[in-house]
Amino acid sequence: MATIKIKQIKSKIGYPVDQKRTLLALGLRKISQVVEVEDTPSIRGMIRKVHHLVSVVE
């Protein structure tokens, strides 16, 4: 299956609990951390939910 790389670009401090948990579910814990996850519709939805905190790295 295809994978995508996600990088956390902004702090989760001051954001709602559900967005913080979404970052944890994606495997992101620190700013500038990059994780590689499978490209599935559910992961795409999680990225869309926290699009202001992460970026997709090519």
PAKOL-49663 format. One record per residue: residue in three letters; x, y, z of N, C-alpha, C in turn. Coordinates in steps of 0.2 Angstrom, whole numbers, padded with zeros to 4 digits, always signed. Last residue first. Example, Ala and Ser with C-alpha at 12.3 -4.5 7.8 and 13.67 -1.06 7.14 Angstrom:
<nodes>
SER+0064-0011+0035+0068-0005+0036+0064+0000+0039ALA+0066-0028+0039+0062-0022+0039+0066-0016+0039
</nodes>
This chain:
<nodes>
GLU+0033+0077+0004+0034+0073-0002+0040+0069-0002VAL+0024+0079+0018+0030+0080+0015+0031+0075+0009VAL+0010+0088+0023+0012+0082+0020+0019+0083+0016SER+0010+0096+0040+0010+0096+0032+0012+0090+0030VAL-0001+0102+0053+0004+0097+0050+0004+0099+0043LEU-0010+0111+0058-0004+0109+0063+0001+0104+0059HIS-0020+0112+0050-0017+0118+0052-0011+0117+0056HIS-0026+0099+0048-0022+0102+0043-0018+0108+0045VAL-0033+0091+0056-0027+0094+0060-0023+0098+0054LYS-0042+0085+0048-0044+0088+0054-0039+0092+0057ARG-0034+0080+0037-0039+0085+0036-0041+0089+0042ILE-0029+0069+0044-0024+0074+0042-0029+0081+0040MET-0040+0061+0046-0036+0064+0052-0032+0069+0050GLY-0043+0058+0032-0048+0062+0036-0044+0065+0043ARG-0032+0051+0029-0033+0057+0025-0038+0061+0029ILE-0034+0040+0037-0028+0044+0039-0029+0051+0035SER-0046+0035+0030-0046+0037+0037-0040+0041+0039PRO-0041+0032+0017-0046+0037+0018-0046+0039+0026THR-0023+0029+0018-0030+0027+0018-0035+0033+0019ASP-0007+0027+0017-0012+0032+0014-0019+0028+0013GLU+0002+0024+0032-0001+0021+0026-0006+0026+0023VAL+0015+0035+0037+0009+0031+0038+0006+0029+0031GLU+0029+0041+0044+0027+0038+0038+0021+0034+0039VAL+0033+0057+0052+0031+0050+0053+0028+0048+0046VAL+0043+0069+0059+0040+0066+0053+0039+0059+0054GLN+0043+0083+0070+0044+0076+0069+0040+0073+0063SER+0041+0096+0071+0046+0094+0066+0047+0087+0066ILE+0036+0094+0088+0036+0099+0082+0042+0096+0078LYS+0031+0078+0094+0035+0084+0094+0034+0088+0088ARG+0022+0068+0091+0022+0070+0098+0026+0076+0098LEU+0012+0058+0080+0016+0064+0081+0016+0066+0088GLY+0004+0048+0077+0010+0046+0079+0015+0052+0080LEU-0009+0049+0075-0005+0049+0069+0002+0047+0071ALA-0014+0050+0088-0016+0044+0084-0012+0043+0077LEU-0009+0062+0091-0006+0056+0095-0008+0050+0091LEU-0017+0070+0083-0010+0070+0082-0007+0064+0085THR-0029+0067+0090-0028+0065+0083-0021+0065+0081ARG-0028+0073+0102-0028+0065+0102-0027+0063+0094LYS-0028+0086+0099-0022+0083+0102-0022+0076+0101GLN-0041+0087+0094-0036+0088+0089-0029+0085+0092ASP-0048+0085+0106-0049+0080+0100-0044+0081+0095VAL-0045+0095+0114-0042+0089+0115-0043+0084+0110PRO-0040+0111+0104-0045+0106+0108-0042+0099+0109TYR-0025+0120+0108-0030+0117+0103-0034+0112+0107GLY-0015+0124+0116-0020+0128+0115-0026+0126+0110ILE-0002+0115+0108-0004+0118+0114-0010+0123+0113LYS+0003+0109+0098-0004+0107+0099-0006+0111+0105SER+0014+0118+0086+0012+0115+0093+0005+0114+0094LYS+0017+0114+0069+0015+0119+0074+0013+0115+0081ILE+0021+0104+0061+0024+0110+0060+0022+0115+0065GLN+0024+0087+0059+0020+0092+0063+0024+0098+0063LYS+0022+0079+0043+0027+0082+0048+0023+0087+0052ILE+0021+0063+0035+0017+0069+0039+0022+0072+0043LYS+0021+0054+0021+0025+0057+0026+0021+0063+0029ILE+0012+0039+0015+0013+0047+0015+0017+0049+0021THR+0012+0025+0005+0013+0028+0011+0013+0036+0010ALA+0002+0012-0003+0006+0018-0003+0006+0021+0004MET+0004-0006+0000+0000+0000+0000+0004+0006+0000
</nodes>
